Every structure is written in structure tokens, then in C-alpha cells.
């Protein structure tokens, strides 16, 4: 009974990580998902990123971005992934993505990796 009550008390904390993806510039980001950002990131991936990272994120000339060999798993903080994308992607024109595009791409990739917080 006591364990059940403790578990029930933790439920709001577990649910707090769901919703919209936004780092708000925080270095210790608890990611929440915004459906519009994830959708924008999915569109960006399917029009730009897939060339190097594969249609299904499996990797091509660039590393896998989701699945068992995902390079995204190497980022422990959402904001680090967002900043990396902003500064380094796409490979043929680094830094050309707007901050919103970088946020959208990071949101999509974080969600594809089933990561709901840091």
C-alpha cells in the first residue's frame, strides 16, 4: 500500500516531461513536446536531413539518428542537441538553419528517440 501511494505521488513528475519540445535555452532541459515543432522537424528531416541520415534515420553518409545506433543518444541534454544542429547542420551548409528550424529538428529527433526528458 505504501509503495502504491509513493508511486501515485510520482505520477505528476513523470507526466511533466510530456507535451512540447522546448529547451527555452536551458542547459538542464526537461523536454516537453510541442506537436507543431515536432511536425516542422519531421518535414525538415524529410526534405533536407534524409539525404545524409537516411529516409528512416538509419544513417547513410551521416550517422543514424534514431534506432539502435542513434548518435542522438550521445546527447544527454536537449539543449546540446539543439545547439549542435544549429551550429553544424546541414553538413553542406553548417549554421544555415534558423533557430526555429534547429529547435524543430531537435524536437523531432528527441521524440524519435523516445526521450521524454533529460
JOSULLIN-V375075 format. One line per field, one symbol per residue. psi: psi as a letter, one per 40 degrees, with the letter a starting at -180 (. if undefined). A space follows every 50 residues. Layout:
BEGIN
psi: ???
END
This chain:
BEGIN
psi: dddddddddeddddedeibihhefeidghhhhhhdddddddddddedddd ddeidfeeibeiiieiadfhedeehehddddddddddeiidegheeiidd ddddddddddddefhei.
END
